[in-house]
Each structure stands twice: as C-alpha cells, then as structure tokens.
Amino acid sequence: MRPDPRSTGPVPVRSRWHRTDWMALLSGALFITVGILFITVPGLGPIVMLPVVLGGLAFSGFVAIIARSIRRK
C-alpha cells in the first residue's frame, strides 16, 4: 500500500511495526524442532513425541497469554 500523498508529516513509529505473535512464533519453532528430531533420532516414536508437542503448545499458549496481559497494562 502506498502512502497517501496528501498526508503531511512522518508516519508514527507505532504504525510501522507490528506486535510479535508469540503463539505463532513458538509453535513454528516447536514444529521445526519436532520435525528435525523426528527425522534425525530414529528411536523417537509418536508416543514419545505427542506429549512433547502438547507440552510445547501449552507452553507457547502460556507465553502468549502472559505477553498479552503485560502488553495491555
């Protein structure tokens, strides 16, 4: 989207940056890590990895909730 040529003054800094989506960031890192482990370590089966994935998703959800509550203050 192009800036409006009729606008005067610089764009506020706050509108140029977006907030970090911690749930998406940590979930992506978790799935990349789980994929690498699943490929490189042959002894890890789905029964071992399922609790790791669920625990990791719970942790990333917890971090996202804490970050949102801190941001709103």
N, C-alpha and C positions, 0 to 999 in steps of 0.2 A: 504494500500500500504506500503510495507516495504522500509526502507531507502536503498539507494544504498551502498553496502559495499565498493565500490571503492572511494566513496566521502571522502574528508578529511575536518575536521573542523566541528564545530557545525552548525546546521540548523539555519538560521537567524530567529529572533523572528517574523518578519513580516509574514513569510510563515506559521507559526503555528496558527495564529489567522485569523479569517475571519471577515469581516465588518458586523455590525449589519444591518439587513434588517428591517428598521423601518416600512415600509408599511406592511410587513407581521406580524411583532410583534404587532403593534397597531390594525391591522384588526382582528387578532386572539383574542386579549383581548376584542375587541368590540363585536365580535360574542359570546364569552363566557359570557360576561356581559348581552347581549341581551337575550341569552338563559335562563340564570338564572332569569332575570326579567320576561320573558315571562311565565316561569313556576310558579314563586312564587307570582306574582301580577296578580290576575285574571282580574282586570279591564283594563289592557293594551291590546288593540287590535292591529291588523295590521295597522290600520290607524294612531295610535299614534306612533308605533314603526318604521314605514317606514321612516319618517323624521329623527328620531334618528339614524337609520342605515346609511342613506345617509349623514347626517351631520358628523357622526363619520368617515365614509370612506373619506369624503372630508378633514377632519382634519388630518387623518393619511397620506393621499396623500400630503398634505401641509407640514407636518413634514418631510416626506421622501424627498421632493424636497429641503427643507431648509437644511437638513442634507447632501444631496449630494452636494449642492453648497458650503457648508462650507468645506467639505472634499476635494474638488478639488482645493482649494486655497493653 
